Amino acid sequence: MRLLFSCVPLEGHFRPLVPLAQALAAARHEVTFATGADREEYVLASGFAHVAAGLSEQEARGPAAMQRRELESIPIESRRRHGFSRIFGLMHAPAKLPALIDVLRSRPFDAIVYDSADLAAPLAAAAYGLPSVNHSFGAMIPLSTLELAGELVEPLWREQGLEPEPYAGFFRGLYVDIAPPSFAWEEPQGKSIGLVPFERKPAEAPRWVEALEQPLVYATLGTIFNEPALLRSVIDGLDDVAAALVTTGRNVDPASLGRVPAHVRVERFVPQADVLPRCAAVVTHGGSGTTLGALAHGLPLLLVPRGADQFDNAARCERSGAAIVLRPEEVAAETIRAALRRLLGDPSFRVGAEKVAAEIAAMPSPAAARAAVEAYIAAR
């Protein structure tokens, strides 16, 4: 089969698709990724063909930041609904749809597999009568958010001569859910399968990672909410731990953070698979990739959510007993320091994380998900 994978141009939306894409490629299916031009290097390095479609990460960064600033006046609990709908429904989808249509017009594909934020993909699939597979990047997006997103992309459906489908076409095909069962607050509106979000595999880490002292605390704020001032507060709050590794994101120069204590190492990027097996705890904003990766390793979390899906993820982790959560107004070096003392000193957080890790370990493998995707497409 020829499969078009489509995602918005962000690491946290591309990376979750890779295990399924690799499983399909290993079964001799042809996989092409349609995403921003600046993701080509990462797509090719993962072993797939790339076609440029939609905004690049750099092109989207400024407008998305402006949208988030405009939402600061409304309650935190409402920001995700409006932020997701505006950023992915009004900004990304219209910019990407023409390129996706051109790709489908220029070569035959058997199905589209897309990340849950790529609202142009189910529309393009519907326009060409193709099966579509919606691949989550974390816990399912709330239905109320999808309703609003659907309203905002209705004109795009009508421009293609189509009657808009419910929830922006989110459930028009198979839904692949990488969140553990206990994270499910709502049920998908159709056929769904599970997929382990992060497989625990032995990794040959660089020697300098192996040499870091224990217990090691890993801290990352992802690539969107990685403000230098917040990173500095995190570093200052790590003064009690034996050793720490902080990643700033590729767009933040570690030198911009000033002097760093000798027991803290700062890098732009280190693969999670190299670090998580060697950690005692993780400090993060609550992005789905880092959060699920840490939980897959049974690691307790200190969460400092800033926006997007992070508050929902934080609530789930706190309810599971695996995390301490600091709201934005609570974040400072001293509160981070105190929270880490509690997180590392109270074994109940590790117990809570290990319960979620057991759930994740029991989820279907990429090979099992591949078989389900093959069967779904064949039946269509």
TORSEPA-144287 format. One record per residue (C-alpha): residue in three letters; x, y, z. Coordinates in steps of 0.2 Angstrom, whole numbers, plus 5000, padded with zeros to 4 digits. Layout:
REM TORSEPA-144287
ALAXYZ/...
END
This chain:
REM TORSEPA-144287
MET500050005000/ARG500550184998/LEU500250285014/LEU500250465016/PHE500650515034/SER500250695038/CYS500650805053/VAL500850985058/PRO502751035059/LEU503051005077/GLU504150875085/GLY502850825097/HIS501650785083/PHE502850705071/ARG503750595084/PRO502250495090/LEU501850445072/VAL503550365069/PRO503350195077/LEU501750155067/ALA502550225051/GLN504150115054/ALA503049955057/LEU502149995041/ALA503750025031/ALA504449865038/ALA502949775031/ARG503449845014/HIS502149975013/GLU502750145005/VAL502650285018/THR502850475013/PHE502650615026/ALA501750775021/THR502250915033/GLY503251075034/ALA504751105023/ASP505851125039/ARG505450945045/GLU506250865030/GLU507850825039/TYR506950735053/VAL505850645041/LEU507250585030/ALA508350535046/SER506850425052/GLY506850335035/PHE505450405026/ALA505050505010/HIS504550695013/VAL503450815004/ALA503250995009/ALA501551035014/GLY500851175025/LEU501751305036/SER503451275043/GLU503751275061/GLN504651445060/GLU503251515049/ALA501951455062/ARG502951515078/GLY502551695077/PRO500651685073/ALA500451545086/ALA501251645099/MET500151795095/GLN498551685097/ARG499151625114/ARG499451805120/GLU497651845114/LEU497051705125/GLU497851755141/SER496351865146/ILE495151715147/PRO495251575161/ILE496551445159/GLU495251305158/SER494551385142/ARG496151425133/ARG496451255126/ARG494751245117/HIS494951415109/GLY496851395106/PHE496851225098/SER495351275087/ARG496151445081/ILE497951385079/PHE497551215070/GLY495851265062/LEU496151445056/MET498051445054/HIS498751275050/ALA497251195040/PRO496951325027/ALA498851345024/LYS499051155021/LEU497451095012/PRO497951154995/ALA499651074996/LEU498850905002/ILE497650914988/ASP499050934975/VAL499950784983/LEU498450674981/ARG498150744964/SER499850704958/ARG500150524964/PRO498950384970/PHE498850344989/ASP497850214997/ALA497550305014/ILE498050455025/VAL498750435042/TYR498750595051/ASP499150675068/SER497550735078/ALA498050915076/ASP498150905057/LEU496350965052/ALA496750975034/ALA497050785032/PRO495350715036/LEU494650845024/ALA495850795010/ALA495550615013/ALA493650645011/ALA493850744995/TYR494750594987/GLY493750464995/LEU495150385005/PRO495150295021/SER495950405035/VAL496750355051/ASN496850485065/HIS498350455076/SER498350535093/PHE499850635100/GLY499250605118/ALA497550595127/MET496050625115/ILE495650805112/PRO494050855121/LEU492450835111/SER492051025116/THR493651075108/LEU493350975092/GLU491551045090/LEU492251225090/ALA493751165078/GLY492351085067/GLU491451245066/LEU492951345061/VAL493451225047/GLU491651205040/PRO492051335026/LEU493551225020/TRP492451075018/ARG491151175008/GLU492451244997/GLN492851064992/GLY491051034988/LEU490850925004/GLU489550935018/PRO490550965034/GLU490750805045/PRO490550815064/TYR492050865074/ALA493050915059/GLY493050745052/PHE494050685067/PHE493150515069/ARG492850485050/GLY494050335050/LEU495050235062/TYR495750315078/VAL497350265085/ASP497450305104/ILE499250315112/ALA498550365129/PRO498450235143/PRO496650185147/SER496650285164/PHE496950445154/ALA495350425144/TRP494050555150/GLU492950535134/GLU492750395122/PRO493150405103/GLN491650425092/GLY491950265081/LYS493150125079/SER494750145089/ILE496350045093/GLY497750075106/LEU499550095103/VAL500950095116/PRO501550275116/PHE503350235121/GLU504250065121/ARG505550035134/LYS507049975124/PRO508849965129/ALA509750115121/GLU511550145119/ALA511750315126/PRO513250435123/ARG514550405136/TRP514350575144/VAL512550525148/GLU513050355155/ALA514350455166/LEU513050575174/GLU512850555193/GLN511350475201/PRO509950505206/LEU509750605189/VAL508350725187/TYR507950765169/ALA507150935165/THR506350995148/LEU505051115143/GLY504851055125/THR505051165110/ILE503651295111/PHE503451345129/ASN505351345133/GLU505551525138/PRO507251565144/ALA506651645160/LEU505651485165/LEU507151375161/ARG508251485172/SER506951455187/VAL507051265184/ILE508951265184/ASP508951375200/GLY507751245208/LEU508851105204/ASP510251145217/ASP509751015229/VAL509850865217/ALA511450755214/ALA511350785196/ALA510250855182/LEU510150865163/VAL509151005156/THR508751015138/THR508251195131/GLY507551145114/ARG508451175097/ASN507851355097/VAL508651415113/ASP510551435115/PRO511051365132/ALA512351505134/SER510851625135/LEU510351555152/GLY511951615161/ARG513051525173/VAL512451345177/PRO512951245193/ALA514251115190/HIS513050965194/VAL511851025180/ARG512250995162/VAL511251095149/GLU511051035131/ARG509951095116/PHE509250915113/VAL509550735119/PRO508450595113/GLN507250545127/ALA507650355125/ASP509450395130/VAL508950485146/LEU507350415153/PRO508050245158/ARG509350335168/CYS508250455178/ALA507450465195/ALA506250605191/VAL505650715177/VAL505250905177/THR504250955162/HIS502851075156/GLY501750925153/GLY501850905134/SER501150735129/GLY502750655123/THR503850685138/THR502450655150/LEU502050485142/GLY503850445140/ALA504150475158/LEU502650375164/ALA503150225152/HIS504750215163/GLY503850235179/LEU504550405183/PRO503750525195/LEU503450695187/LEU503550885193/LEU502350975180/VAL502351155177/PRO501051165163/ARG500951325152/GLY499551295139/ALA498951175125/ASP498551005132/GLN499751025147/PHE498451065160/ASP497350915155/ASN498950805156/ALA499450875173/ALA497750845180/ARG497750665174/CYS499550635181/GLU499050715198/ARG497550605199/SER498550445196/GLY499650495210/ALA501250505199/ALA501450695199/ILE501650865208/VAL500851005198/LEU501351185200/ARG500251315192/PRO501051455182/GLU500851585196/GLU501651455208/VAL503251425198/ALA504851495206/ALA506551415210/GLU506051395228/THR504351305224/ILE505251195212/ARG506551155225/ALA505351105238/ALA504251005226/LEU505750905220/ARG506250865238/ARG504450795241/LEU504450705224/LEU506050615227/GLY505750585245/ASP504050515245/PRO503950345237/SER502050355233/PHE502450455218/ARG503550325210/VAL502150195215/GLY500850295205/ALA501950315190/GLU502350125190/LYS500450095190/VAL500350195174/ALA501850115167/ALA501049945169/GLU499550005159/ILE500650075145/ALA501649905144/ALA500049815141/MET499549925126/PRO499649855109/SER501349855100/PRO501649945084/ALA501649785075/ALA499849745082/ALA499249925077/ARG500049895060/ALA498949745057/ALA497349835063/VAL497749985051/GLU498049865037/ALA496449775040/TYR495449935042/ILE496150005025/ALA495849835016/ALA494049825022/ARG493750005015/
END
